[in-house]
């Protein structure tokens, strides 16, 4: 009960004071930690359960695998999968959903598909997990095929199913298809929510249909949320409409306090429109609420160790090798036609410093480390907590071309699979 209400410390006190603990109490506590992002505690508790020879069940395994997915711990997740296989819990739909999410988050979509195919009885959670995984990896046609198969087996979709479908349409620029699925929502007795409208606005905004996106917002039967206006603001900025971007920023400000990421978007939108006082107001709101701008981080797993990098990071023990590798790569990339776009460096510094700044963005450091650490031809898998910048996206295309390696980058929006100088997103993200 405490864990479900978010009182994780109180839940742990009750758990520790229990004279006898069974698989339900252990699983509930592990799930609570997983639910609230306490991944290390969840894993520590699972190890304790194994040491006490607890007969864990599929719900326990599902929670632990979820933790591995959240932290993109691929090797540990594979070990959990092996344990599930030994105990026959790999056929559980709960475990299956978690495994699909794990492999997808770690960039191994092929393994996610195998899990989906091998589980004999699939619940709606499994179908939705496979839908969003396919959408995030730009396997758009597979998303539509899966939905058709759902109808064949009489698996009734829910509001999450339609979010997956709209996400797939948005990230492939399929406006007509998106409108079709949006219209289908009510036919299944589901009332479209703010997230569905945000997805439609995102679809229209990315495609440059800004007036149509605005008309969609104005026609909403419910009040537009931060996510709806945020999707519109992103579309405006993508297509350089600073006036509409500032209009969207005004609407977001009227909603009250917003997330740190949104405040940064607001500040940039106002600055682009020449409204510097409003840009300063957005930055001040961040300071007044004691919110710090989220640091951009990229990480890569090597064996049982996760290597994390920030922009300009020199703390890694192999920094000298990493920087040398980046320098060599950049020479090859420039010969292949790469030209750094320093407009993504917002600080007022000279052009050479801008070029060096962008060279040492976190994702490039992680990719360079991966090329050094993994000499075989395995894909380089990098995770990132923020959206990849435009220049890094271009640079990593050239890196894949010059190194002959597959490079997979998961940012906070989707997966990018770089191979032979091309990206799976077709430069639409």
C-alpha positions as CSV (number, residue, x, y, z in Angstrom):
1,X,0.0,0.0,0.0
2,X,2.8,2.5,1.0
3,X,4.7,1.7,-2.2
4,X,1.7,2.3,-4.4
5,X,1.1,5.6,-2.7
6,X,4.7,6.7,-3.3
7,X,5.8,6.3,0.4
8,X,8.7,4.0,-0.4
9,X,10.6,4.6,2.9
10,X,7.5,3.8,4.9
11,X,7.0,0.7,2.8
12,X,10.5,-0.4,3.5
13,X,10.1,0.1,7.3
14,X,7.0,-2.1,7.2
15,X,8.8,-4.7,5.1
16,X,11.8,-4.8,7.5
17,X,9.6,-5.2,10.5
18,X,7.6,-8.1,9.1
19,X,8.3,-11.3,11.2
20,X,7.8,-13.5,8.1
21,X,8.1,-12.4,4.4
22,X,6.8,-14.4,1.5
23,X,7.2,-14.0,-2.2
24,X,4.3,-11.5,-2.3
25,X,5.9,-9.1,0.2
26,X,9.4,-9.4,-1.5
27,X,8.0,-8.9,-4.9
28,X,5.9,-5.9,-3.8
29,X,8.9,-4.2,-2.3
30,X,11.1,-4.8,-5.3
31,X,8.2,-3.6,-7.6
32,X,7.9,-0.4,-5.4
33,X,11.6,0.4,-5.9
34,X,11.4,-0.3,-9.6
35,X,8.3,1.9,-9.9
36,X,10.0,4.9,-8.4
37,X,13.3,4.6,-10.0
38,X,15.2,3.2,-7.1
39,X,17.0,0.7,-9.4
40,X,20.0,0.0,-7.2
41,X,17.8,-0.8,-4.2
42,X,15.5,-3.0,-6.3
43,X,18.5,-5.0,-7.5
44,X,20.1,-5.2,-4.0
45,X,16.8,-6.5,-2.6
46,X,16.5,-9.1,-5.4
47,X,19.9,-10.4,-4.5
48,X,18.9,-10.7,-0.9
49,X,15.8,-12.7,-1.9
50,X,18.0,-15.1,-3.9
51,X,20.4,-15.5,-1.0
52,X,17.4,-16.4,1.3
53,X,16.4,-19.1,-1.3
54,X,13.1,-17.4,-1.9
55,X,11.1,-19.1,-4.7
56,X,10.6,-15.9,-6.8
57,X,7.7,-15.8,-9.3
58,X,7.1,-14.2,-12.7
59,X,6.0,-10.9,-11.1
60,X,9.4,-10.7,-9.2
61,X,11.3,-11.4,-12.4
62,X,9.2,-8.8,-14.3
63,X,10.1,-6.1,-11.8
64,X,13.8,-6.8,-11.9
65,X,13.9,-7.0,-15.7
66,X,12.1,-3.7,-15.7
67,X,14.9,-2.2,-13.6
68,X,17.5,-3.6,-16.1
69,X,15.6,-1.9,-18.9
70,X,15.3,1.4,-17.0
71,X,19.1,1.4,-16.5
72,X,19.8,-0.1,-19.9
73,X,21.8,-2.9,-18.2
74,X,21.8,-5.3,-21.2
75,X,24.1,-8.0,-19.8
76,X,22.4,-8.2,-16.4
77,X,19.0,-8.3,-18.3
78,X,20.3,-11.2,-20.4
79,X,21.2,-13.0,-17.2
80,X,17.7,-12.5,-15.8
81,X,16.3,-13.8,-19.1
82,X,18.5,-16.9,-18.6
83,X,17.1,-17.4,-15.1
84,X,13.5,-17.0,-16.4
85,X,14.2,-19.7,-19.0
86,X,15.6,-22.1,-16.4
87,X,12.5,-21.6,-14.2
88,X,10.0,-21.6,-17.2
89,X,8.9,-18.1,-16.4
90,X,10.0,-16.9,-19.9
91,X,6.6,-18.0,-21.1
92,X,4.8,-15.5,-18.8
93,X,3.3,-12.5,-20.5
94,X,4.3,-10.3,-17.6
95,X,8.0,-11.4,-18.0
96,X,7.6,-11.1,-21.8
97,X,6.4,-7.5,-21.7
98,X,9.4,-6.6,-19.5
99,X,11.9,-8.5,-21.7
100,X,10.6,-6.7,-24.8
101,X,11.0,-3.3,-23.1
102,X,14.5,-4.3,-21.9
103,X,15.8,-5.4,-25.3
104,X,14.2,-2.5,-27.0
105,X,15.6,0.1,-24.6
106,X,19.0,-1.5,-25.1
107,X,18.7,-1.3,-28.9
108,X,18.3,-5.0,-29.5
109,X,15.0,-4.9,-31.3
110,X,15.6,-8.3,-32.9
111,X,15.7,-10.0,-29.4
112,X,12.5,-8.1,-28.4
113,X,10.8,-9.6,-31.5
114,X,12.0,-13.1,-30.7
115,X,10.6,-12.8,-27.1
116,X,7.2,-11.6,-28.5
117,X,7.1,-14.5,-31.0
118,X,8.0,-17.1,-28.4
119,X,5.5,-16.3,-25.7
120,X,2.5,-18.5,-26.4
121,X,-0.3,-16.4,-24.7
122,X,0.1,-12.7,-25.1
123,X,-1.7,-10.1,-23.0
124,X,-2.4,-6.5,-24.1
125,X,0.7,-5.3,-22.3
126,X,2.9,-7.5,-24.5
127,X,1.2,-6.2,-27.7
128,X,1.6,-2.6,-26.6
129,X,5.2,-3.2,-25.6
130,X,6.0,-4.6,-29.1
131,X,4.1,-1.8,-30.8
132,X,6.0,1.0,-29.0
133,X,9.3,-0.8,-29.4
134,X,8.8,-1.2,-33.2
135,X,7.7,2.5,-33.4
136,X,10.8,3.7,-31.6
137,X,13.1,1.7,-33.8
138,X,11.4,3.2,-37.0
139,X,9.8,-0.2,-37.9
140,X,6.7,1.6,-38.9
141,X,5.1,-1.0,-41.2
142,X,5.6,-3.6,-38.5
143,X,3.6,-1.4,-36.1
144,X,0.7,-1.4,-38.5
145,X,1.0,-5.1,-39.2
146,X,0.9,-5.8,-35.4
147,X,-2.3,-3.8,-35.1
148,X,-3.9,-5.8,-37.8
149,X,-2.9,-9.0,-36.1
150,X,-4.4,-7.7,-32.8
151,X,-7.7,-7.4,-34.6
152,X,-7.4,-11.0,-36.0
153,X,-6.8,-12.5,-32.6
154,X,-9.6,-10.2,-31.1
155,X,-7.2,-8.4,-28.8
156,X,-9.0,-5.2,-28.0
157,X,-6.8,-2.1,-28.1
158,X,-6.7,0.5,-25.3
159,X,-5.7,4.2,-25.2
160,X,-2.0,3.1,-25.0
161,X,-2.3,1.1,-28.2
162,X,-3.4,4.2,-30.1
163,X,-0.6,6.3,-28.6
164,X,1.8,3.8,-30.1
165,X,0.1,4.0,-33.5
166,X,0.1,7.8,-33.4
167,X,3.8,7.9,-32.3
168,X,4.7,5.7,-35.3
169,X,2.9,8.0,-37.7
170,X,4.4,11.1,-36.2
171,X,7.9,9.9,-36.5
172,X,7.4,8.7,-40.1
173,X,5.5,11.8,-41.2
174,X,2.4,9.8,-42.1
175,X,-0.3,12.5,-41.8
176,X,-3.2,10.6,-43.4
177,X,-2.4,7.4,-41.6
178,X,-2.3,9.3,-38.3
179,X,-5.6,11.0,-38.9
180,X,-7.1,7.6,-39.7
181,X,-6.0,6.1,-36.4
182,X,-7.0,9.2,-34.5
183,X,-10.5,8.8,-35.9
184,X,-10.5,5.1,-35.0
185,X,-10.1,5.8,-31.3
186,X,-13.7,6.7,-30.6
187,X,-14.9,3.7,-32.7
188,X,-13.4,1.5,-29.9
189,X,-15.3,3.4,-27.2
190,X,-12.2,5.3,-26.1
191,X,-12.3,9.1,-25.5
192,X,-9.1,10.7,-26.9
193,X,-7.1,12.3,-24.1
194,X,-4.5,15.1,-24.0
195,X,-1.7,12.6,-24.9
196,X,-3.5,11.6,-28.1
197,X,-4.1,15.3,-29.1
198,X,-0.4,16.0,-28.3
199,X,0.6,13.2,-30.6
200,X,-1.6,14.6,-33.4
201,X,-0.2,18.1,-32.9
202,X,3.3,16.6,-32.9
203,X,2.6,14.8,-36.2
204,X,1.2,17.9,-37.9
205,X,3.9,20.2,-36.4
206,X,6.8,18.0,-37.5
207,X,5.3,18.0,-41.0
208,X,5.1,21.8,-41.1
209,X,1.3,21.9,-40.9
210,X,1.4,24.5,-38.1
211,X,-1.9,26.2,-38.8
212,X,-3.7,22.8,-38.9
213,X,-1.9,21.9,-35.7
214,X,-3.1,25.1,-34.1
215,X,-6.7,24.5,-35.3
216,X,-6.5,21.0,-33.7
217,X,-5.5,22.5,-30.4
218,X,-8.3,25.1,-30.6
219,X,-10.8,22.4,-31.4
220,X,-9.9,20.2,-28.4
221,X,-12.9,19.4,-26.1
222,X,-10.5,19.5,-23.1
223,X,-8.0,22.1,-22.0
224,X,-4.7,21.8,-23.8
225,X,-1.9,20.6,-21.5
226,X,1.8,21.5,-21.4
227,X,2.5,18.4,-23.6
228,X,0.1,19.7,-26.3
229,X,1.5,23.2,-26.4
230,X,5.0,21.8,-26.1
231,X,4.5,19.6,-29.2
232,X,3.3,22.7,-31.1
233,X,6.2,24.7,-29.8
234,X,8.6,22.0,-31.0
235,X,7.0,22.0,-34.5
236,X,7.3,25.8,-34.7
237,X,10.9,25.8,-33.8
238,X,11.7,23.0,-36.2
239,X,10.2,25.0,-39.1
240,X,11.6,28.4,-37.9
241,X,8.3,30.1,-37.1
242,X,9.4,32.3,-34.2
243,X,6.1,34.2,-34.0
244,X,4.0,31.1,-33.5
245,X,6.7,29.6,-31.2
246,X,6.4,32.7,-29.0
247,X,2.6,32.4,-29.1
248,X,2.9,28.8,-27.9
249,X,5.4,29.9,-25.2
250,X,2.8,32.5,-23.9
251,X,0.2,29.8,-23.6
252,X,2.5,27.5,-21.7
253,X,3.5,30.3,-19.3
254,X,-0.2,30.8,-18.6
255,X,-0.4,27.2,-17.3
256,X,2.0,28.0,-14.4
257,X,5.2,26.2,-13.3
258,X,6.5,23.8,-16.0
259,X,9.3,21.3,-16.3
260,X,13.0,22.4,-16.6
261,X,13.2,21.1,-20.2
262,X,10.1,23.1,-21.1
263,X,11.5,26.2,-19.6
264,X,14.7,25.9,-21.7
265,X,12.4,25.5,-24.8
266,X,10.5,28.6,-23.8
267,X,13.7,30.6,-23.3
268,X,15.0,29.6,-26.7
269,X,11.7,30.3,-28.4
270,X,11.5,33.8,-26.9
271,X,15.1,34.5,-27.8
272,X,14.5,33.4,-31.4
273,X,11.6,35.9,-31.6
274,X,13.7,38.7,-30.2
275,X,11.7,38.8,-27.0
276,X,14.8,38.8,-24.7
277,X,13.0,40.0,-21.6
278,X,10.6,37.0,-21.8
279,X,13.6,34.7,-22.4
280,X,15.1,36.1,-19.2
281,X,11.8,35.6,-17.4
282,X,11.8,31.9,-18.4
283,X,15.4,31.5,-17.1
284,X,14.4,33.3,-13.9
285,X,11.5,31.0,-13.4
286,X,13.9,28.1,-13.4
287,X,16.1,29.8,-10.8
288,X,13.2,30.8,-8.6
289,X,12.0,27.2,-8.4
290,X,15.4,25.9,-7.7
291,X,15.4,23.8,-10.8
292,X,18.6,23.2,-12.6
293,X,18.9,22.6,-16.3
294,X,19.3,18.8,-16.9
295,X,22.9,17.9,-17.8
296,X,23.2,16.1,-21.1
297,X,24.7,12.6,-20.5
298,X,25.5,9.6,-22.7
299,X,26.5,6.2,-21.5
300,X,27.6,2.9,-22.9
301,X,27.8,-0.5,-21.3
302,X,31.0,-2.6,-21.4
303,X,30.6,-5.9,-19.7
304,X,29.2,-5.2,-16.2
305,X,30.3,-1.6,-16.2
306,X,28.5,1.5,-17.5
307,X,30.7,4.3,-18.8
308,X,29.0,7.7,-18.5
309,X,30.1,10.9,-20.4
310,X,29.1,14.6,-20.2
311,X,30.0,17.2,-22.9
312,X,33.7,18.1,-22.7
313,X,34.2,15.3,-20.1
314,X,37.9,14.6,-19.3
315,X,37.3,12.4,-16.2
316,X,37.4,9.0,-17.9
317,X,40.6,7.1,-17.5
318,X,40.9,6.6,-21.3
319,X,40.2,10.3,-22.1
320,X,43.5,10.7,-24.0
321,X,42.6,7.7,-26.3
322,X,39.1,8.9,-26.7
323,X,40.1,12.4,-27.8
324,X,42.7,11.0,-30.1
325,X,40.1,8.7,-31.7
326,X,37.7,11.7,-32.2
327,X,40.5,13.7,-33.8
328,X,41.4,10.9,-36.2
329,X,37.7,10.3,-37.0
330,X,37.1,14.0,-37.7
331,X,39.9,14.1,-40.2
332,X,38.3,11.1,-42.1
333,X,34.9,12.6,-41.8
334,X,36.0,15.9,-43.2
335,X,37.6,14.1,-46.2
336,X,34.2,12.4,-46.7
337,X,32.4,15.7,-46.7
338,X,31.5,16.5,-43.1
339,X,31.3,20.2,-42.1
340,X,30.6,21.0,-38.5
341,X,27.4,23.0,-37.9
342,X,28.5,25.2,-35.0
343,X,25.0,26.9,-34.8
344,X,24.2,24.3,-32.2
345,X,26.7,26.0,-29.8
346,X,24.8,28.8,-28.2
347,X,27.7,30.4,-26.3
348,X,29.3,33.5,-27.8
349,X,32.8,32.2,-28.5
350,X,35.0,32.1,-31.6
351,X,34.4,29.6,-34.4
352,X,37.4,27.4,-33.6
353,X,36.2,27.0,-29.9
354,X,32.7,26.3,-31.2
355,X,34.1,23.5,-33.4
356,X,36.0,22.0,-30.5
357,X,33.0,22.3,-28.2
358,X,30.8,20.4,-30.5
359,X,33.4,17.7,-31.2
360,X,33.3,16.7,-27.5
361,X,29.6,16.4,-27.1
362,X,28.7,13.4,-24.8
363,X,27.4,11.1,-27.5
364,X,30.6,11.5,-29.6
365,X,32.7,10.7,-26.5
366,X,30.7,7.6,-25.9
367,X,30.8,6.5,-29.5
368,X,34.6,7.0,-29.6
369,X,35.0,5.0,-26.4
370,X,32.9,2.2,-28.0
371,X,35.1,2.1,-31.1
372,X,38.2,1.8,-28.9
373,X,36.7,-0.8,-26.4
374,X,35.0,-3.1,-28.9
375,X,37.4,-4.0,-31.7
376,X,35.1,-6.6,-33.2
377,X,32.2,-5.7,-35.5
378,X,29.5,-5.7,-32.8
379,X,27.1,-2.6,-32.9
380,X,28.1,0.3,-30.7
381,X,25.1,1.0,-28.4
382,X,24.9,4.5,-26.8
383,X,22.1,5.8,-24.6
384,X,21.4,9.5,-24.1
385,X,19.1,11.3,-21.7
386,X,18.4,14.3,-24.0
387,X,17.6,14.8,-27.7
388,X,20.6,14.4,-30.0
389,X,21.6,17.7,-31.5
390,X,21.5,18.1,-35.3
391,X,25.3,18.3,-35.8
392,X,25.9,15.2,-33.7
393,X,23.3,13.4,-35.7
394,X,25.1,14.3,-38.9
395,X,28.5,13.6,-37.4
396,X,27.5,10.1,-36.3
397,X,26.3,9.3,-39.8
398,X,29.8,10.1,-41.0
399,X,31.3,8.1,-38.1
400,X,29.4,5.0,-39.1
401,X,30.5,5.5,-42.7
402,X,34.2,6.1,-41.9
403,X,34.5,3.3,-39.3
404,X,32.3,0.8,-41.1
405,X,30.4,0.1,-37.9
406,X,26.8,0.1,-36.9
407,X,26.1,2.8,-34.2
408,X,22.9,2.8,-32.3
409,X,22.0,5.9,-30.3
410,X,18.9,6.1,-28.1
411,X,18.0,9.6,-27.2
412,X,15.0,10.8,-25.2
413,X,12.8,10.6,-28.2
414,X,13.6,7.5,-30.3
415,X,16.3,5.1,-31.6
416,X,18.7,6.1,-34.3
417,X,20.5,3.2,-36.1
418,X,23.4,4.6,-38.1
419,X,24.9,2.4,-40.8
420,X,27.0,3.2,-43.9
421,X,26.3,7.0,-43.4
422,X,22.6,6.7,-43.1
423,X,20.2,6.8,-40.1
424,X,17.1,4.7,-39.7
425,X,15.1,7.9,-38.9
426,X,15.7,9.2,-42.4
427,X,16.7,12.5,-40.8
428,X,13.1,12.9,-39.5
429,X,13.0,13.0,-35.7
